[in-house]
Amino acid sequence: AGQQPMGAALARLRALRVPVPALEAAALRETCPGLDGIERETDFAQSLVLDPAAYRAALMR
């Protein structure tokens, strides 16, 4: 009781620093519930990986 289902994944996400190894990014992605439109999700994720400022901004939310 009192534990978030995504708590461990969120803690790992908050601890990440750019650059994120591809295997770590893939492992985190696997823990997250999928969204409709996986292609759009992948495109968005790739845009974050390629833009360190956008990546940091996304982590702050």
C-alpha positions in Angstrom: 0.0 0.0 0.0 1.1 3.5 -0.7 3.4 2.6 -3.6 3.0 4.0 -7.1 2.9 1.4 -9.8 5.4 3.4 -11.8 7.5 4.6 -8.8 10.7 2.6 -9.6 10.6 3.6 -13.3 10.0 7.3 -12.4 12.8 7.3 -9.9 15.2 5.8 -12.6 13.9 8.4 -15.1 14.5 11.3 -12.7 18.1 10.0 -12.0 19.1 9.9 -15.7 21.5 12.4 -17.1 22.2 13.2 -20.8 23.4 11.3 -22.7 21.2 8.3 -21.9 22.5 4.9 -23.2 20.1 3.4 -25.7 19.7 0.2 -23.7 18.6 2.3 -20.6 16.2 4.3 -22.7 14.7 1.1 -24.1 14.4 -0.5 -20.7 12.5 2.5 -19.3 10.3 2.6 -22.4 9.3 -1.0 -21.8 8.1 -0.2 -18.3 5.8 2.5 -19.4 2.3 1.8 -20.6 2.0 2.1 -24.3 0.1 4.9 -26.1 -1.9 4.7 -29.2 0.2 5.6 -32.2 3.5 4.0 -31.3 5.1 5.5 -34.4 4.4 9.0 -33.1 5.7 8.1 -29.7 8.9 6.8 -31.2 9.3 9.9 -33.3 8.8 12.1 -30.3 11.2 10.1 -28.2 13.8 10.3 -30.9 13.4 14.1 -31.1 14.0 14.4 -27.4 17.1 12.2 -27.6 18.5 14.4 -30.4 17.8 17.7 -28.6 19.4 17.8 -25.1 17.6 21.0 -24.1 14.2 19.5 -25.0 15.2 16.3 -23.2 16.1 18.2 -20.0 12.8 20.2 -20.2 10.8 17.0 -20.6 12.5 15.5 -17.5 11.6 18.5 -15.4 7.8 18.0 -15.9 
